[in-house]
Amino acid sequence: MEEEAPKSWKKLRPYIDNNTRNSFAHGMWAEENKQIVLFKDAKLELYEKLGLADFMIKAKEQNVLYICLSYVIARKMETDFFNNDNNNDLPKDSNNPAFSNRSKPNQPYSQ
């Protein structure tokens, strides 16, 4: 991301924890002695051991980032950002509420 979006990366970098993201995304964690163990990679190199409360805080921090990403994508969908000739593989009209336009921000998706 640093190469593709350097201005955004400078703002986002403080919030990105690649090792935690990788542990969660790839299921590289275990429970040991009443702690949650996070691993850096598929070699199961130890990254961090956490108690339940600290694990929940890290999980929530990751969740907030995903919610922000979903919000940005939804706003882009409302402006037809993804609907151009280069994105023919994306659904243009779907019964799925995630792909329907919203008339006003903060209103439920139309059905």
N, C-alpha and C positions, 0 to 999 in steps of 0.2 A: 504494500500500500504506500510505503514511503516513496517509491519511484513513480507510481501512478497518480497519486494525489498528495503531493508534498505539503501543501498548505493545510489540508484537512488533517493529515497525519500528525502535524505538530500539535494540533488541538486535541486529537483523539489519543495520542500515545500515552498520556498519563493514566488513562482509564483502561487500557488494554493490558491484560495479563495473559500472555500467550501460553504459559505453562498450565495455568488453571483452565483456560479454554480448551486446550488440547486434552487435558485429563478428563474433563466433562464430556467433550464431543466424541472422544474415542473410547470412552468407558475404561480409562486407565486409572482405576482407583480400587482400593480394597479397604476392608475393615480389619483392624488389628489392635488388640488390647484396648478396646473401647475408643479408638481413634480412627479417623478416616485418613487413609494414606493416599496421596496423589502422586502419580508418576509422570515424568517428563515426556516419555515416548514409549514406543512399543518394546523397547529393551527393558522396560520397567525400572528405569533409573529413578530413584527417589527424588521427588520434588519437595514435598511438604507433608507433615503430619499435623492433623487438626482435630480439635475437640468438636463435638457436634455443633455448638454455638458458632464457632469460627467457620466451620464448613457451611452452615446455613447463611452466614453473612456473605461469604464468597459466592455461593450459589445465587443469592439475591442480586449481588452486583452484576453477575453475568446476565441474569434475567432482565435487569433494567436496560442493559445494552441491547438485548434482542428486542425488547419492547420499542426502544428508540428506532432501531432499524426498521421494524415493522411499520411504525408510524411514518417514517420518511418514505418508505415504499408506497404506502397507501396514499400519501399526499401526491407523490409522483404519478400514481395511477389516475388520480382525479384530473390531472392536467394532460393526460394522454402522452406522458413522457415516454412510455414504453411502446406506444402504438405508432410505429413508423415502418418503413420498408425493410429496415434491417432486423426487425423483430417479428417476422411473420410466424414464428413458432409459438408466440404468446397468444392466449385466448383473447379475442376481441369482444365477445359477447358470451357471457356464461351465466348460468343460474346460481353459481357459487357467489355468495355475498362478498367474498374477498375481491372479486373482480368487477363488481358493480360500482358505478360512480355514486358519490354521495352529493346531495344537493347543497348541504351546508357543513362546515367543519363541526365536529363534536355531535353529529346527529347519527342515529343508527343507520347501518347500511340498508339500502332499499332492497326489497325482496321481489 
